[in-house]
Amino acid sequence: MERLSERPRSATLLAEPLGITVAAVVQHLAVLESSGLIRSEKVGRTRTCRIEPLGLRTIEDWISEQRTLWERRLDRLGKVLDEE
């Protein structure tokens, strides 16, 4: 994801510094694409991937909700511990 945030890249370019096969990278990209985090386009033999901003926004919203929930829980826990 970090390398894709710089610019769209092919699966081959994404695989180069990782020391894993292009096939393994393509499997990971398929998971990211099915979750809506990236989208890809295949032209000939080259599959180019780019970040899908809407997918990232969805995750950002979920993380924000979780942060709020856990902050409340931890605040309550802090109060309980202070009482003891």
N, C-alpha and C positions, 0 to 999 in steps of 0.2 A: 504494500500500500504506500509506503514511504517513497519508493522509487516511482510509482505511478503518479504521486502527487507532483512530481517534477514535470512530467510530460507523459503522453501516451507512449507505450512501449510494446514491442512484440514479446511473445512468450520466450523466444530465443534470447533476447536481450535481458529479460528478467531472470532467466536461468543461469546466465554466464557467471555472475559472482557468487552464486549460491552453492556451487559444487553438487548440484543434483541434475537429473535429466530434464530435458524439455517436457517429456511426457509427465513427469511428476509435477512440474510447474503448471502444466495445462490442467491437471486434476485439481490443484489448489485454486486456479483461476475459475474453474467451473463452479466450485463451492462459493467463491466470492460473487460470481455472477448470479448464481441461483438465489443468493441472499440479497441481491440488489445493490451491492457495494461497488461493483464495476460493471461495465458493459464491454463487449468485444465485437470486433468486426473482422471477418475473414475475407481477405482478398487474395486469391490464388492460394499459395501455401502459407501465407503469413497471417497470423491472427494478432491483431493489435488491440490492446486493452487500454481503457481509460477509466478514471474514477467516475462514479455516478453520484453527483452531489446530493440528490434526493435521498439516496440510500444512506449516506453519511448523516444527513439531517435526521432521519428516522432513528438512527443509533444515538445521536446526540440527545434527542428528546427522551429516549428510554433511559440513558445514563443520568440525565437530569432528574427524572422521576425517581430513580433508584437512589440517587444522592440525597434527595429530599427525604425519602422514606428512612434511609439509614441515619441521617442526621437527627431526625426525631427520635428514633429508637435509641441512639447513643446518648442523646440528651436525657431521656427517661432513665436510662441505665446510670448515668452520672448522678442524677438526683437520688436514685435508690442507694447508690454507694455512698453518697454524702450523708444520708440519713443514718447509715449503719455505723 
